Amino acid sequence: MYDPTYKSCTLFICTVAREKWGFQAPDLRQLVEWANIIDGAQYPDAKTAVELGAPAMQLTLVIEGAKGLRRSAAYHPLDAGAVPGGDCVRTGNPGVIYTTL
């Protein structure tokens, strides 16, 4: 399967899972939306892309900066479910990693 109209594999996988198998994960909606923005470089302006103000942008920094760490440590709070309001970056291991980057 391939669809070049999608800017993000995350959104594509989410769409296929919903359409083929009826799978929906509303608790991950915000993360999928941000993955689409980040993966497709669909920022509203250059400032948003570089200022790291949005929690999802901070999460991107954590994931990219966790190269020497166990990846599962960086993803752990997401596996348990995203915290509403973008707080997944500010809680658990990612928040600690972010403050040290």
NORKA-V134128 format. One record per backbone hydrogen bond with DSSP energy under -0.5 kcal/mol. NH is the residue of the N-H (numbers start at 1). CO is the residue of the C=O. E is the energy in kcal/mol with one decimal. If there is no record, write none. Layout:
BEGIN
NH_CO_E + NH_CO_E
END
This chain:
BEGIN
6_3_-1.7 + 12_8_-1.9 + 13_9_-3.1 + 14_10_-2.3 + 15_11_-2.5 + 16_12_-2.7 + 17_13_-2.6 + 18_14_-1.9 + 19_15_-2.9 + 20_16_-3.1 + 21_16_-0.5 + 21_17_-1.4 + 22_18_-1.2 + 23_17_-2.0 + 28_25_-2.2 + 29_26_-1.1 + 32_28_-2.4 + 33_29_-2.4 + 34_30_-2.2 + 35_31_-2.5 + 36_32_-2.1 + 37_33_-1.7 + 38_34_-3.1 + 39_35_-3.1 + 40_36_-1.6 + 41_38_-1.0 + 42_37_-2.5 + 49_45_-1.2 + 50_46_-1.1 + 50_47_-0.6 + 51_47_-2.3 + 52_48_-0.5 + 57_54_-0.8 + 58_54_-1.7 + 59_55_-2.2 + 60_56_-1.8 + 61_57_-1.6 + 62_58_-2.1 + 63_59_-2.6 + 64_60_-2.6 + 65_61_-2.3 + 66_62_-0.9 + 66_63_-0.6 + 67_64_-0.6 + 69_66_-1.2 + 73_70_-1.1 + 74_70_-0.9 + 74_71_-0.6 + 75_71_-1.7 + 76_72_-1.4 + 78_75_-1.4 + 79_75_-1.7 + 80_76_-1.4 + 81_78_-1.3 + 86_83_-0.9 + 87_83_-0.6 + 87_84_-0.7 + 88_83_-0.7 + 89_86_-1.1 + 90_87_-0.7 + 91_87_-0.8 + 95_91_-0.8 + 95_92_-0.5 + 96_92_-1.2 + 97_93_-2.7 + 98_94_-3.1 + 99_95_-1.9 + 100_96_-1.0 + 100_97_-0.7 + 101_97_-0.9 + 101_98_-1.0
END
